[in-house]
Amino acid sequence: MAFTPIQKTLARVLKGFNIRDLDSIKIFALWERITGEKLAAHCQPARIDRGILYVAVDDPIWLAQIKYMKIDIQNKITEALEKEAINDIRFYLKQ
């Protein structure tokens, strides 16, 4: 039985989730550092699809507030990853 290199398997899995840039998944691990503890308690990144970060928010009031912080969050993501990893952020109310 031939073994498949882990890099090949990982690349296939990431492609299945439409994640072409491995660095972009660092957003999930760095989220609290990017947004701050208080904001991270109310919103979490859910997925990245075609360069768009989808963020689930737990409360309608926080959803309204976080939309005003979108540009700041994008800038902090770029700063944390030291490159532009996402094109847009879309927030939605978690069900």
VENPE-V633905 format. One record per backbone hydrogen bond with DSSP energy under -1.0 kcal/mol. CO is the residue of the C=O (numbers start at 1). NH is the residue of the N-H. E is the energy in kcal/mol with one decimal. If there is no record, write none. Layout:
# VENPE-V633905
[[CO | NH | E] [CO | NH | E]]
This chain:
# VENPE-V633905
[[5 | 9 | -1.8] [6 | 10 | -3.0] [7 | 11 | -2.3] [8 | 12 | -1.8] [9 | 13 | -2.3] [10 | 14 | -2.8] [11 | 15 | -2.1] [12 | 16 | -1.8] [13 | 17 | -1.1] [14 | 19 | -3.0] [15 | 18 | -1.5] [21 | 24 | -1.2] [23 | 26 | -1.7] [24 | 27 | -1.5] [26 | 30 | -2.3] [30 | 34 | -2.4] [31 | 35 | -2.9] [32 | 36 | -2.3] [36 | 40 | -2.4] [37 | 41 | -1.2] [39 | 42 | -1.8] [42 | 58 | -2.7] [44 | 56 | -2.6] [47 | 54 | -3.0] [49 | 52 | -1.5] [51 | 87 | -3.5] [51 | 88 | -1.4] [52 | 49 | -2.5] [53 | 90 | -2.8] [54 | 46 | -3.6] [54 | 47 | -1.3] [55 | 92 | -2.2] [56 | 44 | -2.3] [57 | 94 | -3.4] [59 | 63 | -2.4] [60 | 64 | -2.1] [61 | 65 | -2.0] [62 | 66 | -3.1] [63 | 67 | -1.3] [65 | 68 | -1.2] [66 | 69 | -1.2] [69 | 73 | -2.5] [70 | 74 | -2.6] [71 | 75 | -2.4] [72 | 76 | -2.2] [73 | 77 | -2.3] [74 | 78 | -2.3] [75 | 79 | -2.3] [76 | 80 | -2.7] [77 | 81 | -2.5] [78 | 83 | -1.2] [88 | 53 | -2.7] [90 | 55 | -2.7] [92 | 57 | -2.8]]
